[in-house]
Amino acid sequence: MSAAGIDFDAPDGRPAQLIFLLLTPVHDDGVHLELLADIATVFKGEEVRGRVSQVTGFTEFLALVRSG
């Protein structure tokens, strides 16, 4: 991940460091909202956000997310 991030014109003016793609069934908004809530819960802690920038692979990322 680039330390500079990606400019998404965020309200806080800072570049995005984490970007998530959610793929859910077309007619099941509940799943989409549950996933967003889970992501927000896991990444609300500054420690987790800091550690995620140091992972080197997908398996390590999943372990971090699961330990939340």
C-alpha positions, 0 to 999 in steps of 0.5 A, spaced: 500 500 500 502 506 498 504 511 504 501 517 500 494 514 499 489 515 494 485 522 493 478 520 493 476 528 495 474 525 502 471 530 507 477 530 512 482 532 506 486 526 507 488 521 502 484 514 502 489 508 505 484 503 505 479 501 500 474 496 500 470 492 495 463 489 497 460 484 493 453 482 495 446 479 492 442 484 488 436 484 492 439 483 499 441 490 502 441 487 509 448 483 507 451 490 505 449 493 511 452 488 515 458 488 512 459 495 512 458 495 520 463 489 521 468 493 517 467 499 521 467 496 527 474 492 526 477 498 523 475 504 528 481 502 532 487 506 531 491 500 532 488 496 527 489 501 522 496 502 523 497 495 523 494 493 517 499 498 513 504 493 515 501 487 513 505 483 507 500 479 504 492 477 504 493 471 509 496 476 514 491 481 512 485 476 514 488 474 520 489 481 523 481 482 521 479 476 524 483 478 531 480 485 530 
